[in-house]
Amino acid sequence: MSDRISKDACEAWRDHVLKQVVDYLERNRDEIIDGFEAKNAHNLKREDIEQSDLLDFDVSVTLHRDQSSSFGLGFGFFKANMIR
């Protein structure tokens, strides 16, 4: 772990990665749902997923360097809600 990188720089990196993940999920939403619908053993359909709040979830990025060695998500825990 390098202490020469500022906390602000780490947070900027984490925010960038999180935005990339959320953007990917948004761009590929239909493909992700189609893939699950085709392979799931629970007979969930697109309508079930869209109408049952299953698209409302949190995405988080926690840098390993921020994790406490004992418990928790770490000092740098940040989350964003998936946007429909």
Kinemage of the C-alpha trace (Angstrom):
@kinemage 1
@onewidth
@group {chain A} dominant
@subgroup {mainchain}
@vectorlist {calphas} color= white
{ca met a 1} P 0.000 0.000 0.000
{ca ser a 2} L 1.362 3.378 -0.945
{ca asp a 3} L 0.816 6.246 1.487
{ca arg a 4} L 2.017 8.779 -1.077
{ca ile a 5} L -1.425 8.794 -2.756
{ca ser a 6} L -3.761 11.278 -1.092
{ca lys a 7} L -7.142 10.342 0.316
{ca asp a 8} L -8.761 12.710 -2.207
{ca ala a 9} L -7.002 10.943 -5.088
{ca cys a 10} L -8.158 7.544 -3.774
{ca glu a 11} L -11.743 8.771 -3.499
{ca ala a 12} L -11.588 10.211 -7.020
{ca trp a 13} L -10.353 6.838 -8.336
{ca arg a 14} L -13.058 4.918 -6.444
{ca asp a 15} L -15.755 7.305 -7.723
{ca his a 16} L -14.481 6.877 -11.296
{ca val a 17} L -14.533 3.067 -11.045
{ca leu a 18} L -18.006 3.114 -9.509
{ca lys a 19} L -19.286 5.373 -12.292
{ca gln a 20} L -17.813 3.012 -14.900
{ca val a 21} L -19.539 0.016 -13.270
{ca val a 22} L -22.908 1.798 -13.050
{ca asp a 23} L -22.592 3.082 -16.623
{ca tyr a 24} L -21.828 -0.469 -17.810
{ca leu a 25} L -24.893 -1.832 -16.000
{ca glu a 26} L -27.087 0.880 -17.495
{ca arg a 27} L -25.750 0.387 -21.045
{ca asn a 28} L -26.097 -3.398 -20.832
{ca arg a 29} L -29.309 -3.565 -18.817
{ca asp a 30} L -31.343 -5.391 -21.461
{ca glu a 31} L -28.580 -7.881 -22.247
{ca ile a 32} L -28.087 -8.621 -18.537
{ca ile a 33} L -31.813 -9.217 -18.024
{ca asp a 34} L -32.084 -11.295 -21.219
{ca gly a 35} L -29.143 -13.468 -20.142
{ca phe a 36} L -30.632 -14.094 -16.724
{ca glu a 37} L -34.088 -14.727 -18.122
{ca ala a 38} L -32.697 -17.332 -20.538
{ca lys a 39} L -30.644 -19.210 -17.923
{ca asn a 40} L -32.443 -18.897 -14.590
{ca ala a 41} L -34.051 -21.941 -13.031
{ca his a 42} L -36.659 -19.886 -11.175
{ca asn a 43} L -38.778 -19.014 -14.208
{ca leu a 44} L -38.360 -15.285 -13.584
{ca lys a 45} L -39.365 -13.231 -16.590
{ca arg a 46} L -38.365 -9.687 -17.539
{ca glu a 47} L -41.733 -8.401 -16.341
{ca asp a 48} L -41.205 -10.016 -12.922
{ca ile a 49} L -37.768 -8.438 -12.608
{ca glu a 50} L -38.925 -4.991 -13.710
{ca gln a 51} L -42.129 -4.930 -11.668
{ca ser a 52} L -40.834 -6.437 -8.419
{ca asp a 53} L -38.175 -3.845 -7.498
{ca leu a 54} L -35.416 -6.306 -8.410
{ca leu a 55} L -33.634 -3.557 -10.345
{ca asp a 56} L -33.383 -1.417 -7.214
{ca phe a 57} L -30.092 -2.397 -5.600
{ca asp a 58} L -26.853 -0.896 -4.394
{ca val a 59} L -23.520 -1.163 -6.123
{ca ser a 60} L -20.455 -0.467 -4.025
{ca val a 61} L -16.744 -0.131 -4.533
{ca thr a 62} L -14.475 -0.527 -1.524
{ca leu a 63} L -10.742 -0.269 -1.959
{ca his a 64} L -8.933 -3.108 -0.206
{ca arg a 65} L -6.530 -0.604 1.304
{ca asp a 66} L -9.490 1.010 3.120
{ca gln a 67} L -10.806 -2.189 4.664
{ca ser a 68} L -10.423 -2.640 8.349
{ca ser a 69} L -8.581 -5.800 9.261
{ca ser a 70} L -11.241 -6.666 11.817
{ca phe a 71} L -14.695 -5.947 10.391
{ca gly a 72} L -16.743 -3.766 8.108
{ca leu a 73} L -16.789 -2.300 4.667
{ca gly a 74} L -13.850 -0.010 5.248
{ca phe a 75} L -13.345 3.680 5.693
{ca gly a 76} L -13.717 4.373 1.993
{ca phe a 77} L -17.050 2.617 1.512
{ca phe a 78} L -19.146 4.307 -1.143
{ca lys a 79} L -22.311 3.123 -2.831
{ca ala a 80} L -24.633 4.214 -5.592
{ca asn a 81} L -28.141 3.177 -6.418
{ca met a 82} L -28.708 1.489 -9.742
{ca ile a 83} L -30.775 3.765 -11.951
{ca arg a 84} L -33.518 2.216 -14.046
